[in-house]
Amino acid sequence: QIVVLDPAITVHTPEWLWLGTGMCAVDHAAEALCSRRANPYSTGLACSGLQMLYEGLLKCKETPHDLSSRQLCQLGMWQAAQAGTIAGAGASHAIGHSLGGGAGVPHGYTSCIMLPPVLEWNAADPAAKQGLARISAALGKPELTAAEAMRDLVQHLGLPMYLRDVGVGELHFDFLADAALHDRALGDNPQFVGKSDIIRILRLATGQGKHGLIATVLGDPKRWKVGDCTVTRIMEMETVGGQTGLLPGATNEVARSVKWLAPLFADEKGRMKFAIQVMVVDVPGGMRIAVDTCVGNDKHRPAMRNWHMRTGQFLQHMERAGIPRESVTHVFCTHLHTDHIGWNTMKVDG
């Protein structure tokens, strides 16, 4: 028996179907790398297949008629399928099967939507650490988490990223979780997944993260897309003296919840740094908000008070960045005392 992989016969395949099924093959490779049944042979196949798929799919997006790129995808799919046959799959496939059968979502799209949140969920399991690192490396972004690298790939391919993109909402979650719970692929997931866990993973797939909206970098690291708004960071700094305060356990969550907005708020150990951010937020409808934000704990109270006494200076930073003062419709000045877990706000210039 033989299988002929001929790239020429694939040029007539609709782009959404070619790239979507390519992401399904990516899903096979990624979950094989994290599977409880992974072994050196399946891992080698999965790493090689994932690298070829990553390179081939991006090139197919750029030059759809390039046969060498399509051949690369076919070879990557072949190796990924072999790896999946040996090591099995995981929660992305289990939930994807229920989305296909229960909500009519194409199988390639289910991989685009479910694989990143499943990788994010599995990151809590130390047993998945090595597999997740291999995924990031195979996707050419070892500095990112596996979930972030995978979302970046889906975004570059122009495929659906969230459940809302395919018309699935929370009303479906209970039914989908029940169906996924009986899928045999769930047994190979590195971290145990019960019904409540599946619902949490589905919530991650809505575009609402654990702490709210997910920020997507828009090419320039100083610009993000947050929901329907665009955030542009004008200036950031830390106070002199290197003061840090160890946050109480209960407030570490606060530091992480705002980390998407100001990366300097806390380090990986939860130690709070006094940070200042000046941003401009463009909101649909023509509203432009200039935001002056500083964050710290009680140790930083004098510095925070001193900064806000000079709050008008942040408009100068904005103008230096090429944003005219007259284009701003609202000004928002705020500081967060993490020890108190609360925001204090003041109006500026009326």
DRENDO-1510 file (C-alpha; in Angstrom, 1 decimal, always signed):
<recs>
REC; n; res; u; v; w
REC; 1; GLN; +0.0; +0.0; +0.0 .
REC; 2; ILE; +1.2; +3.5; -0.8 .
REC; 3; VAL; +0.0; +7.1; -0.2 .
REC; 4; VAL; +0.9; +9.7; -2.9 .
REC; 5; LEU; +1.4; +13.2; -1.6 .
REC; 6; ASP; +1.0; +15.4; -4.7 .
REC; 7; PRO; +0.9; +19.1; -3.9 .
REC; 8; ALA; -0.3; +20.0; -7.4 .
REC; 9; ILE; -3.8; +18.6; -6.8 .
REC; 10; THR; -4.2; +20.7; -3.7 .
REC; 11; VAL; -4.0; +24.2; -5.4 .
REC; 12; HIS; -7.8; +24.1; -6.0 .
REC; 13; THR; -8.6; +23.5; -2.3 .
REC; 14; PRO; -10.2; +26.6; -0.8 .
REC; 15; GLU; -7.8; +28.5; +1.4 .
REC; 16; TRP; -9.8; +28.3; +4.5 .
REC; 17; LEU; -10.1; +24.5; +4.1 .
REC; 18; TRP; -6.4; +24.0; +3.3 .
REC; 19; LEU; -5.1; +26.2; +6.2 .
REC; 20; GLY; -7.8; +24.9; +8.6 .
REC; 21; THR; -7.0; +21.3; +8.0 .
REC; 22; GLY; -3.3; +22.3; +8.3 .
REC; 23; MET; -4.0; +23.6; +11.8 .
REC; 24; CYS; -5.7; +20.2; +12.5 .
REC; 25; ALA; -2.4; +18.6; +11.7 .
REC; 26; VAL; -0.6; +21.1; +13.9 .
REC; 27; ASP; -3.0; +20.1; +16.7 .
REC; 28; HIS; -2.0; +16.4; +16.2 .
REC; 29; ALA; +1.7; +17.3; +16.6 .
REC; 30; ALA; +1.3; +19.7; +19.5 .
REC; 31; GLU; -0.9; +17.3; +21.6 .
REC; 32; ALA; +1.4; +14.4; +20.8 .
REC; 33; LEU; +4.3; +16.4; +22.3 .
REC; 34; CYS; +2.3; +16.9; +25.5 .
REC; 35; SER; +0.6; +13.5; +25.7 .
REC; 36; ARG; +1.0; +11.2; +28.6 .
REC; 37; ARG; +2.0; +8.5; +26.1 .
REC; 38; ALA; +4.7; +10.5; +24.4 .
REC; 39; ASN; +8.0; +8.7; +23.8 .
REC; 40; PRO; +11.2; +9.7; +22.0 .
REC; 41; TYR; +10.0; +8.3; +18.7 .
REC; 42; SER; +6.7; +10.1; +18.7 .
REC; 43; THR; +8.4; +13.3; +20.0 .
REC; 44; GLY; +10.9; +13.3; +17.1 .
REC; 45; LEU; +8.1; +12.9; +14.6 .
REC; 46; ALA; +6.0; +15.6; +16.2 .
REC; 47; CYS; +8.8; +18.2; +16.4 .
REC; 48; SER; +9.8; +17.6; +12.8 .
REC; 49; GLY; +6.2; +17.7; +11.6 .
REC; 50; LEU; +5.3; +20.8; +13.5 .
REC; 51; GLN; +8.3; +22.7; +12.2 .
REC; 52; MET; +7.4; +21.8; +8.6 .
REC; 53; LEU; +3.7; +22.7; +9.1 .
REC; 54; TYR; +4.6; +26.0; +10.7 .
REC; 55; GLU; +6.9; +27.0; +7.8 .
REC; 56; GLY; +4.7; +25.5; +5.1 .
REC; 57; LEU; +1.4; +27.0; +6.2 .
REC; 58; LEU; +2.8; +30.6; +6.6 .
REC; 59; LYS; +4.3; +30.3; +3.1 .
REC; 60; CYS; +1.1; +29.0; +1.7 .
REC; 61; LYS; -0.7; +32.0; +3.1 .
REC; 62; GLU; +1.8; +34.3; +1.4 .
REC; 63; THR; +2.1; +32.4; -1.9 .
REC; 64; PRO; -0.8; +30.0; -2.4 .
REC; 65; HIS; +0.4; +28.5; -5.6 .
REC; 66; ASP; +3.9; +27.6; -4.3 .
REC; 67; LEU; +4.1; +23.8; -4.6 .
REC; 68; SER; +7.1; +23.4; -2.4 .
REC; 69; SER; +5.2; +25.0; +0.5 .
REC; 70; ARG; +2.3; +22.7; -0.1 .
REC; 71; GLN; +4.6; +19.7; -0.2 .
REC; 72; LEU; +6.1; +20.8; +3.1 .
REC; 73; CYS; +2.6; +20.9; +4.6 .
REC; 74; GLN; +1.9; +17.4; +3.4 .
REC; 75; LEU; +5.1; +16.0; +4.8 .
REC; 76; GLY; +4.5; +17.8; +8.1 .
REC; 77; MET; +0.9; +16.4; +8.2 .
REC; 78; TRP; +2.3; +12.9; +7.6 .
REC; 79; GLN; +4.7; +13.0; +10.5 .
REC; 80; ALA; +2.2; +14.7; +12.8 .
REC; 81; ALA; -0.4; +12.0; +12.0 .
REC; 82; GLN; +2.2; +9.3; +12.8 .
REC; 83; ALA; +3.1; +11.0; +16.1 .
REC; 84; GLY; -0.6; +11.3; +17.0 .
REC; 85; THR; -1.2; +7.6; +16.2 .
REC; 86; ILE; +1.6; +6.6; +18.6 .
REC; 87; ALA; +1.1; +9.1; +21.4 .
REC; 88; GLY; -2.6; +10.0; +21.2 .
REC; 89; ALA; -4.2; +13.5; +21.4 .
REC; 90; GLY; -5.6; +15.5; +24.3 .
REC; 91; ALA; -8.3; +17.9; +25.5 .
REC; 92; SER; -8.1; +20.0; +22.3 .
REC; 93; HIS; -9.2; +17.1; +20.2 .
REC; 94; ALA; -11.8; +15.9; +22.8 .
REC; 95; ILE; -13.5; +19.3; +22.9 .
REC; 96; GLY; -13.0; +19.8; +19.2 .
REC; 97; HIS; -14.9; +16.6; +18.5 .
REC; 98; SER; -17.9; +17.8; +20.6 .
REC; 99; LEU; -17.8; +21.2; +18.9 .
REC; 100; GLY; -17.9; +19.5; +15.5 .
REC; 101; GLY; -20.7; +17.1; +16.3 .
REC; 102; GLY; -22.6; +19.4; +18.6 .
REC; 103; ALA; -22.2; +22.9; +17.1 .
REC; 104; GLY; -21.3; +22.2; +13.5 .
REC; 105; VAL; -17.8; +23.8; +13.7 .
REC; 106; PRO; -15.4; +22.5; +11.0 .
REC; 107; HIS; -12.7; +20.3; +12.5 .
REC; 108; GLY; -9.8; +22.5; +11.4 .
REC; 109; TYR; -11.5; +25.5; +13.0 .
REC; 110; THR; -11.9; +23.6; +16.3 .
REC; 111; SER; -8.1; +23.2; +16.4 .
REC; 112; CYS; -7.6; +26.9; +15.8 .
REC; 113; ILE; -9.9; +27.8; +18.6 .
REC; 114; MET; -9.3; +25.1; +21.2 .
REC; 115; LEU; -5.6; +24.3; +21.0 .
REC; 116; PRO; -4.3; +27.6; +22.4 .
REC; 117; PRO; -6.5; +27.6; +25.6 .
REC; 118; VAL; -5.8; +23.9; +26.1 .
REC; 119; LEU; -2.0; +24.6; +25.9 .
REC; 120; GLU; -2.6; +27.5; +28.4 .
REC; 121; TRP; -4.5; +25.1; +30.7 .
REC; 122; ASN; -1.8; +22.4; +30.5 .
REC; 123; ALA; +0.9; +24.9; +31.4 .
REC; 124; ALA; -0.1; +24.3; +35.1 .
REC; 125; ASP; +1.1; +20.7; +34.9 .
REC; 126; PRO; +4.9; +20.3; +35.4 .
REC; 127; ALA; +4.8; +17.1; +33.3 .
REC; 128; ALA; +3.8; +19.2; +30.2 .
REC; 129; LYS; +6.6; +21.8; +30.6 .
REC; 130; GLN; +9.1; +20.1; +28.2 .
REC; 131; GLY; +6.5; +19.4; +25.5 .
REC; 132; LEU; +5.2; +23.0; +25.7 .
REC; 133; ALA; +8.7; +24.4; +25.3 .
REC; 134; ARG; +9.2; +22.2; +22.3 .
REC; 135; ILE; +6.0; +23.6; +20.7 .
REC; 136; SER; +7.2; +27.2; +21.2 .
REC; 137; ALA; +10.6; +26.3; +19.7 .
REC; 138; ALA; +9.1; +24.5; +16.7 .
REC; 139; LEU; +6.9; +27.6; +16.1 .
REC; 140; GLY; +10.0; +29.8; +16.0 .
REC; 141; LYS; +9.1; +31.7; +19.2 .
REC; 142; PRO; +10.9; +30.1; +22.1 .
REC; 143; GLU; +10.5; +33.3; +24.1 .
REC; 144; LEU; +6.7; +33.0; +24.1 .
REC; 145; THR; +4.5; +30.4; +25.9 .
REC; 146; ALA; +3.2; +27.6; +23.7 .
REC; 147; ALA; -0.3; +29.1; +23.9 .
REC; 148; GLU; +0.9; +32.6; +22.8 .
REC; 149; ALA; +3.0; +31.2; +19.9 .
REC; 150; MET; +0.0; +29.1; +18.7 .
REC; 151; ARG; -2.4; +32.1; +18.9 .
REC; 152; ASP; +0.2; +34.1; +16.9 .
REC; 153; LEU; +0.2; +31.4; +14.2 .
REC; 154; VAL; -3.6; +31.3; +13.9 .
REC; 155; GLN; -3.8; +35.0; +13.7 .
REC; 156; HIS; -1.2; +35.2; +10.9 .
REC; 157; LEU; -3.2; +32.6; +9.0 .
REC; 158; GLY; -6.3; +34.7; +9.3 .
REC; 159; LEU; -8.4; +31.8; +10.8 .
REC; 160; PRO; -11.0; +32.0; +13.6 .
REC; 161; MET; -9.4; +32.5; +17.0 .
REC; 162; TYR; -12.4; +32.4; +19.4 .
REC; 163; LEU; -15.7; +30.6; +19.9 .
REC; 164; ARG; -17.6; +33.8; +19.2 .
REC; 165; ASP; -16.1; +33.7; +15.7 .
REC; 166; VAL; -18.0; +30.5; +15.0 .
REC; 167; GLY; -21.2; +31.4; +16.8 .
REC; 168; VAL; -20.7; +29.4; +19.9 .
REC; 169; GLY; -21.5; +30.9; +23.3 .
REC; 170; GLU; -21.8; +30.0; +27.0 .
REC; 171; LEU; -25.3; +28.5; +26.4 .
REC; 172; HIS; -23.6; +25.6; +24.6 .
REC; 173; PHE; -20.9; +25.0; +27.3 .
REC; 174; ASP; -22.7; +22.5; +29.5 .
REC; 175; PHE; -23.7; +20.3; +26.5 .
REC; 176; LEU; -20.3; +20.5; +24.9 .
REC; 177; ALA; -18.6; +19.6; +28.2 .
REC; 178; ASP; -20.8; +16.5; +28.7 .
REC; 179; ALA; -19.9; +15.3; +25.2 .
REC; 180; ALA; -16.2; +16.0; +25.5 .
REC; 181; LEU; -16.1; +14.2; +28.8 .
REC; 182; HIS; -16.7; +10.9; +27.1 .
REC; 183; ASP; -14.1; +11.4; +24.4 .
REC; 184; ARG; -11.2; +8.9; +24.6 .
REC; 185; ALA; -8.7; +11.6; +23.6 .
REC; 186; LEU; -9.2; +13.2; +27.0 .
REC; 187; GLY; -7.3; +10.3; +28.6 .
REC; 188; ASP; -4.0; +11.3; +27.0 .
REC; 189; ASN; -4.1; +14.9; +28.2 .
REC; 190; PRO; -1.2; +15.6; +30.5 .
REC; 191; GLN; -3.4; +17.3; +33.1 .
REC; 192; PHE; -6.6; +15.7; +34.5 .
REC; 193; VAL; -9.6; +17.4; +33.0 .
REC; 194; GLY; -13.1; +17.1; +34.5 .
REC; 195; LYS; -16.4; +18.7; +33.4 .
REC; 196; SER; -15.8; +21.9; +35.3 .
REC; 197; ASP; -12.3; +22.1; +33.8 .
REC; 198; ILE; -13.7; +21.7; +30.3 .
REC; 199; ILE; -16.1; +24.6; +30.9 .
REC; 200; ARG; -13.1; +26.7; +32.2 .
REC; 201; ILE; -11.2; +25.9; +29.0 .
REC; 202; LEU; -14.2; +26.8; +26.9 .
REC; 203; ARG; -14.3; +30.2; +28.7 .
REC; 204; LEU; -10.7; +30.7; +27.9 .
REC; 205; ALA; -11.6; +30.1; +24.2 .
REC; 206; THR; -14.2; +32.9; +24.2 .
REC; 207; GLY; -11.5; +35.6; +24.0 .
REC; 208; GLN; -12.0; +36.5; +27.6 .
REC; 209; GLY; -8.9; +35.4; +29.5 .
REC; 210; LYS; -8.7; +34.3; +33.2 .
REC; 211; HIS; -8.6; +38.0; +34.2 .
REC; 212; GLY; -10.5; +39.7; +31.3 .
REC; 213; LEU; -9.8; +40.7; +27.8 .
REC; 214; ILE; -6.8; +39.3; +26.0 .
REC; 215; ALA; -4.3; +41.8; +24.6 .
REC; 216; THR; -3.0; +41.0; +21.1 .
REC; 217; VAL; +0.2; +42.7; +20.0 .
REC; 218; LEU; -0.2; +44.6; +16.7 .
REC; 219; GLY; +3.3; +44.1; +15.2 .
REC; 220; ASP; +4.7; +47.0; +17.2 .
REC; 221; PRO; +5.3; +45.9; +20.8 .
REC; 222; LYS; +4.0; +49.3; +22.0 .
REC; 223; ARG; +0.6; +48.8; +20.4 .
REC; 224; TRP; -2.0; +46.2; +21.4 .
REC; 225; LYS; -5.5; +45.3; +20.4 .
REC; 226; VAL; -7.8; +44.9; +23.4 .
REC; 227; GLY; -11.3; +44.0; +22.5 .
REC; 228; ASP; -12.4; +46.7; +20.1 .
REC; 229; CYS; -9.9; +49.2; +21.4 .
REC; 230; THR; -6.3; +50.0; +20.4 .
REC; 231; VAL; -3.8; +50.8; +23.1 .
REC; 232; THR; -0.6; +52.7; +22.4 .
REC; 233; ARG; +2.0; +52.9; +25.1 .
REC; 234; ILE; +3.7; +56.3; +25.0 .
REC; 235; MET; +6.0; +56.1; +28.0 .
REC; 236; GLU; +6.9; +53.7; +30.8 .
REC; 237; MET; +9.4; +53.9; +33.6 .
REC; 238; GLU; +10.3; +52.6; +37.0 .
REC; 239; THR; +11.1; +54.8; +40.0 .
REC; 240; VAL; +14.7; +55.2; +41.0 .
REC; 241; GLY; +16.0; +53.3; +44.0 .
REC; 242; GLY; +14.8; +50.0; +42.8 .
REC; 243; GLN; +12.3; +49.7; +45.6 .
REC; 244; THR; +10.3; +46.5; +45.6 .
REC; 245; GLY; +7.7; +45.2; +48.0 .
REC; 246; LEU; +6.6; +41.6; +48.3 .
REC; 247; LEU; +2.9; +41.5; +47.7 .
REC; 248; PRO; +0.7; +39.6; +50.2 .
REC; 249; GLY; -0.4; +36.3; +48.7 .
REC; 250; ALA; -4.0; +37.6; +48.2 .
REC; 251; THR; -2.8; +40.4; +46.0 .
REC; 252; ASN; -0.4; +38.6; +43.7 .
REC; 253; GLU; -3.5; +37.9; +41.6 .
REC; 254; VAL; -4.1; +41.6; +41.2 .
REC; 255; ALA; -0.6; +42.1; +39.9 .
REC; 256; ARG; -1.1; +39.3; +37.3 .
REC; 257; SER; -4.5; +40.5; +36.3 .
REC; 258; VAL; -3.2; +43.9; +35.2 .
REC; 259; LYS; +0.1; +42.6; +33.8 .
REC; 260; TRP; -1.3; +42.6; +30.3 .
REC; 261; LEU; -1.6; +46.4; +30.5 .
REC; 262; ALA; +1.7; +47.2; +32.2 .
REC; 263; PRO; +4.4; +44.5; +32.1 .
REC; 264; LEU; +6.5; +46.3; +34.7 .
REC; 265; PHE; +3.9; +45.9; +37.5 .
REC; 266; ALA; +5.4; +42.7; +39.0 .
REC; 267; ASP; +8.1; +40.3; +38.3 .
REC; 268; GLU; +7.7; +36.5; +38.0 .
REC; 269; LYS; +8.0; +36.1; +41.8 .
REC; 270; GLY; +5.2; +38.5; +42.4 .
REC; 271; ARG; +7.4; +41.3; +43.7 .
REC; 272; MET; +5.8; +44.7; +43.0 .
REC; 273; LYS; +7.7; +47.4; +41.3 .
REC; 274; PHE; +6.5; +51.0; +41.2 .
REC; 275; ALA; +5.7; +51.5; +37.5 .
REC; 276; ILE; +4.4; +54.4; +35.5 .
REC; 277; GLN; +2.6; +54.0; +32.2 .
REC; 278; VAL; +1.4; +56.7; +29.8 .
REC; 279; MET; -1.0; +55.3; +27.2 .
REC; 280; VAL; -3.5; +56.4; +24.6 .
REC; 281; VAL; -6.6; +54.3; +24.1 .
REC; 282; ASP; -8.6; +54.7; +20.9 .
REC; 283; VAL; -12.2; +53.6; +21.3 .
REC; 284; PRO; -14.7; +52.9; +18.4 .
REC; 285; GLY; -16.8; +56.0; +17.8 .
REC; 286; GLY; -14.0; +58.5; +17.8 .
REC; 287; MET; -13.2; +58.6; +21.5 .
REC; 288; ARG; -9.5; +58.9; +22.4 .
REC; 289; ILE; -8.5; +58.6; +26.0 .
REC; 290; ALA; -5.1; +59.7; +27.4 .
REC; 291; VAL; -4.3; +57.4; +30.4 .
REC; 292; ASP; -1.8; +58.2; +33.1 .
REC; 293; THR; -1.3; +55.1; +35.3 .
REC; 294; CYS; +1.0; +54.4; +38.2 .
REC; 295; VAL; +1.1; +51.2; +40.3 .
REC; 296; GLY; +2.8; +50.4; +43.5 .
REC; 297; ASN; +2.2; +49.4; +47.1 .
REC; 298; ASP; +2.3; +51.4; +50.4 .
REC; 299; LYS; +6.0; +51.7; +50.2 .
REC; 300; HIS; +5.7; +53.7; +47.1 .
REC; 301; ARG; +2.9; +56.0; +48.3 .
REC; 302; PRO; +5.1; +59.2; +48.4 .
REC; 303; ALA; +6.4; +58.6; +44.9 .
REC; 304; MET; +2.9; +58.0; +43.6 .
REC; 305; ARG; +1.6; +61.2; +45.2 .
REC; 306; ASN; +4.5; +63.2; +43.8 .
REC; 307; TRP; +3.9; +61.8; +40.3 .
REC; 308; HIS; +0.2; +62.8; +40.3 .
REC; 309; MET; +1.1; +66.4; +41.5 .
REC; 310; ARG; +2.8; +66.7; +38.1 .
REC; 311; THR; +0.2; +64.8; +36.1 .
REC; 312; GLY; +0.0; +67.4; +33.4 .
REC; 313; GLN; +3.4; +66.4; +32.2 .
REC; 314; PHE; +2.1; +63.2; +30.7 .
REC; 315; LEU; +0.4; +65.2; +28.0 .
REC; 316; GLN; +3.8; +66.4; +26.9 .
REC; 317; HIS; +5.0; +62.8; +26.6 .
REC; 318; MET; +2.0; +62.2; +24.4 .
REC; 319; GLU; +2.8; +65.2; +22.1 .
REC; 320; ARG; +6.5; +64.1; +21.8 .
REC; 321; ALA; +5.2; +60.8; +20.5 .
REC; 322; GLY; +3.3; +62.6; +17.7 .
REC; 323; ILE; -0.2; +62.5; +19.2 .
REC; 324; PRO; -1.7; +66.0; +19.1 .
REC; 325; ARG; -3.2; +67.1; +22.4 .
REC; 326; GLU; -6.4; +68.4; +20.7 .
REC; 327; SER; -7.1; +64.8; +19.4 .
REC; 328; VAL; -7.7; +63.6; +23.0 .
REC; 329; THR; -11.3; +63.6; +24.0 .
REC; 330; HIS; -10.9; +62.3; +27.6 .
REC; 331; VAL; -8.1; +62.2; +30.2 .
REC; 332; PHE; -8.0; +59.5; +32.9 .
REC; 333; CYS; -5.5; +59.6; +35.8 .
REC; 334; THR; -5.4; +56.7; +38.1 .
REC; 335; HIS; -3.2; +54.8; +40.6 .
REC; 336; LEU; -3.5; +51.4; +42.1 .
REC; 337; HIS; -2.4; +50.6; +45.6 .
REC; 338; THR; -2.0; +46.8; +45.4 .
REC; 339; ASP; -2.0; +46.4; +49.2 .
REC; 340; HIS; -5.6; +47.8; +49.2 .
REC; 341; ILE; -6.7; +46.1; +45.9 .
REC; 342; GLY; -8.5; +49.2; +44.8 .
REC; 343; TRP; -8.3; +52.0; +42.3 .
REC; 344; ASN; -8.3; +55.7; +43.1 .
REC; 345; THR; -9.2; +58.0; +40.2 .
REC; 346; MET; -9.3; +61.7; +39.7 .
REC; 347; LYS; -10.5; +63.9; +36.9 .
REC; 348; VAL; -7.9; +66.1; +35.1 .
REC; 349; ASP; -8.6; +69.2; +33.0 .
REC; 350; GLY; -12.4; +68.9; +33.7 .
</recs>
